């Protein structure tokens, strides 16, 4: 029997791509919801639900997943600390894949970033993250940029907050703090997503870049995650687990 996949926000740009990828994967489209709909109805009809809508929907969708006992794939960015904590609590009862980015290449990028950060001392190599997205994107820095910052911090045995964050530099900001992680967010046109990580030392620079040209790569990855969730134990997973990297 085909896995029944429900799509939150099915009328949106990502929702339509997800519906196409559900069919391409041989799964069954259980239905979709729109803004204002009761998520319980969608979860009841589905084996798993994919949510790429908005950070404000993360808590009600996580709660609906728990109430229905169904897995959730969450790809919304810009979640607050409270929203992430609610998702983590829900994952103790149902399996959830929560990822900043569902493109396989980005997740390899994150793994490489962590290893490079571990090898390049923070006192000598400044880490700067530059991202660019379309003009409609409402959060900054992007979820993927934040994930890169966290990967760098993990590689250096700390957290992003403890290392220090430098973003939105303007005016006389003083010298750069050693070990801090810098962010720059660019917005314009219809850029799907571009992320660069720069390690800058006095004697050399190393730059890693990933560019997305089609949002479909996110939809394909999300459907892959939804199928992977079938039979998984409760827990908070990410794309490393889906791709067999974690």
C-alpha positions as CSV (number, residue, x, y, z in Angstrom):
1,X,0.0,0.0,0.0
2,X,1.4,3.4,-1.0
3,X,2.4,5.8,1.8
4,X,-0.2,8.6,2.2
5,X,1.6,11.9,2.4
6,X,-0.3,15.1,3.4
7,X,1.0,18.5,2.5
8,X,0.5,21.6,4.6
9,X,0.2,24.7,2.5
10,X,-0.5,22.7,-0.6
11,X,-1.7,25.8,-2.6
12,X,1.7,27.5,-2.2
13,X,4.7,27.4,-4.5
14,X,6.5,24.7,-2.5
15,X,3.2,22.9,-1.9
16,X,2.6,22.4,-5.6
17,X,6.1,21.1,-6.1
18,X,5.7,18.7,-3.2
19,X,2.5,17.3,-4.7
20,X,4.3,16.6,-7.9
21,X,7.2,14.9,-6.1
22,X,4.8,12.8,-4.1
23,X,3.4,11.4,-7.3
24,X,6.9,11.0,-8.8
25,X,7.9,8.9,-5.8
26,X,5.0,6.5,-6.2
27,X,3.4,7.7,-2.9
28,X,-0.2,8.7,-2.5
29,X,-1.3,12.3,-2.0
30,X,-3.5,12.2,1.1
31,X,-4.6,15.8,0.8
32,X,-3.5,19.2,1.7
33,X,-4.3,22.1,4.0
34,X,-4.5,25.8,3.5
35,X,-4.0,28.7,5.9
36,X,-6.8,28.6,8.5
37,X,-7.5,24.9,8.1
38,X,-7.5,22.6,11.1
39,X,-4.3,20.5,10.9
40,X,-6.0,17.6,12.7
41,X,-8.0,16.7,9.6
42,X,-4.9,16.5,7.4
43,X,-3.0,14.4,10.0
44,X,-5.9,12.0,10.4
45,X,-5.9,11.3,6.6
46,X,-2.2,10.9,6.3
47,X,0.6,8.5,7.2
48,X,3.0,11.5,7.3
49,X,2.7,15.2,6.8
50,X,5.1,17.6,5.2
51,X,5.1,21.2,6.4
52,X,7.0,23.9,4.5
53,X,4.7,26.8,5.5
54,X,5.7,29.3,8.1
55,X,7.4,29.2,11.5
56,X,4.1,30.2,13.2
57,X,2.6,26.9,12.1
58,X,5.4,24.7,13.6
59,X,3.8,24.5,17.1
60,X,0.2,23.6,16.0
61,X,1.5,21.1,13.4
62,X,3.9,19.5,16.0
63,X,1.0,19.2,18.4
64,X,-1.3,17.8,15.8
65,X,1.3,15.2,14.9
66,X,1.5,14.1,18.5
67,X,-2.3,14.0,18.8
68,X,-2.6,11.8,15.7
69,X,0.5,9.8,16.4
70,X,1.8,10.6,12.9
71,X,5.3,11.5,11.7
72,X,6.1,15.1,10.6
73,X,8.6,16.5,8.1
74,X,9.3,20.1,9.0
75,X,11.1,22.4,6.6
76,X,9.9,25.9,7.8
77,X,12.8,28.3,8.7
78,X,13.1,31.1,11.2
79,X,11.8,29.1,14.2
80,X,12.2,30.7,17.6
81,X,13.8,29.0,20.5
82,X,10.3,28.3,21.9
83,X,9.1,26.8,18.7
84,X,12.2,24.6,18.3
85,X,11.7,23.4,21.9
86,X,8.1,22.5,21.2
87,X,9.1,20.5,18.1
88,X,11.8,18.7,20.2
89,X,9.3,17.9,22.8
90,X,6.9,16.5,20.2
91,X,9.7,14.4,18.8
92,X,9.8,12.4,22.0
93,X,6.5,11.0,21.1
94,X,6.5,10.8,17.3
95,X,9.3,10.8,14.7
96,X,10.1,14.2,13.2
97,X,12.6,15.2,10.5
98,X,13.4,18.9,11.1
99,X,16.0,20.3,8.7
100,X,17.1,23.8,7.6
101,X,17.6,22.5,4.1
102,X,16.5,19.3,2.3
103,X,19.0,19.4,-0.6
104,X,21.5,16.6,-0.4
105,X,24.3,18.9,-1.5
106,X,23.7,21.3,1.3
107,X,23.8,18.6,3.9
108,X,27.1,17.4,2.6
109,X,28.2,21.1,2.8
110,X,27.2,21.2,6.5
111,X,29.2,18.0,7.2
112,X,32.3,19.4,5.4
113,X,31.9,22.7,7.2
114,X,32.0,21.0,10.6
115,X,35.1,19.0,9.8
116,X,36.9,22.1,8.3
117,X,36.1,24.2,11.4
118,X,37.5,21.5,13.6
119,X,40.8,21.6,11.6
120,X,41.1,25.4,11.3
121,X,41.8,27.1,14.7
122,X,39.2,29.9,15.5
123,X,42.0,32.2,16.6
124,X,43.6,32.1,13.1
125,X,40.6,31.5,10.8
126,X,37.7,33.8,10.9
127,X,34.4,32.2,9.8
128,X,32.1,34.3,7.7
129,X,28.8,33.1,6.2
130,X,27.2,35.0,3.3
131,X,23.7,34.0,1.9
132,X,21.4,35.4,-0.7
133,X,17.8,34.7,-1.4
134,X,14.8,36.1,-3.3
135,X,13.3,39.4,-2.3
136,X,10.2,37.7,-0.8
137,X,12.1,35.8,2.0
138,X,11.0,37.1,5.4
139,X,13.7,35.8,7.7
140,X,17.4,36.6,7.9
141,X,19.8,35.0,8.2
142,X,18.4,32.0,6.4
143,X,17.8,28.7,8.2
144,X,20.6,27.2,6.2
145,X,23.0,30.0,7.1
146,X,22.2,29.4,10.8
147,X,22.8,25.7,10.3
148,X,26.2,26.5,8.8
149,X,27.0,28.6,11.8
150,X,26.0,25.8,14.2
151,X,28.1,23.3,12.2
152,X,31.1,25.6,12.5
153,X,30.6,26.0,16.2
154,X,30.2,22.2,16.7
155,X,33.4,21.6,14.8
156,X,35.1,24.0,17.2
157,X,33.6,22.4,20.3
158,X,31.3,25.2,21.2
159,X,27.9,26.8,20.4
160,X,27.2,29.6,18.0
161,X,25.9,31.8,20.9
162,X,29.0,31.1,23.0
163,X,31.3,31.8,20.1
164,X,29.6,35.1,19.4
165,X,27.6,36.2,16.4
166,X,28.6,39.2,14.2
167,X,25.9,40.3,11.8
168,X,24.4,43.6,10.4
169,X,27.7,45.4,10.8
170,X,27.2,49.2,10.4
171,X,29.2,52.2,11.6
172,X,32.1,51.9,14.0
173,X,31.7,48.4,15.2
174,X,35.2,47.9,16.6
175,X,37.5,45.1,15.6
176,X,36.2,41.6,14.8
177,X,36.0,39.4,17.9
178,X,38.3,36.3,17.5
179,X,36.3,33.1,17.2
180,X,33.0,34.9,16.4
181,X,30.9,33.7,13.5
182,X,29.9,36.4,11.0
183,X,26.7,36.5,8.9
184,X,25.7,38.6,5.9
185,X,22.3,38.3,4.4
186,X,21.5,39.6,0.9
187,X,18.0,39.9,-0.6
188,X,17.1,40.6,-4.2
189,X,15.5,39.3,-7.4
190,X,14.4,35.6,-7.4
191,X,17.5,33.8,-6.2
192,X,16.5,30.4,-4.9
193,X,19.3,30.1,-2.5
194,X,23.1,30.8,-2.4
195,X,25.3,30.1,0.6
196,X,29.1,30.7,1.0
197,X,31.3,29.9,4.0
198,X,34.6,31.7,4.2
199,X,37.4,30.8,6.4
200,X,39.8,33.8,6.4
201,X,43.3,33.7,7.8
202,X,46.2,36.1,7.4
203,X,47.9,33.8,4.8
204,X,45.0,32.1,3.0
205,X,41.3,32.1,2.4
206,X,39.1,29.1,1.8
207,X,35.6,29.5,0.4
208,X,32.9,26.8,0.1
209,X,29.8,27.7,-1.9
210,X,26.5,26.0,-2.6
211,X,23.9,27.3,-5.1
212,X,20.3,26.1,-5.6
213,X,18.8,26.7,-9.0
214,X,15.4,25.0,-8.6
215,X,13.2,24.6,-5.5
216,X,12.3,21.2,-6.6
217,X,15.5,19.8,-5.0
218,X,13.9,20.7,-1.6
219,X,10.7,19.0,-2.5
220,X,12.4,15.9,-3.6
221,X,14.4,15.7,-0.4
222,X,11.4,16.3,1.8
223,X,9.4,13.5,0.1
224,X,12.5,11.2,0.6
225,X,12.4,12.2,4.3
226,X,8.7,11.4,4.5
227,X,9.2,7.9,3.1
228,X,12.2,7.3,5.3
229,X,10.2,8.2,8.4
230,X,7.9,5.2,8.0
231,X,8.7,2.7,10.8
232,X,11.1,5.0,12.6
233,X,11.1,5.3,16.4
234,X,10.1,8.7,18.0
235,X,13.0,11.1,17.8
236,X,14.2,14.4,16.3
237,X,16.0,13.6,13.1
238,X,17.6,15.7,10.3
239,X,18.7,15.0,6.8
240,X,21.9,13.5,7.9
241,X,19.9,10.5,9.2
242,X,17.8,10.4,6.0
243,X,20.9,10.3,3.8
244,X,22.7,7.7,6.0
245,X,25.3,10.2,7.3
246,X,24.3,10.3,10.9
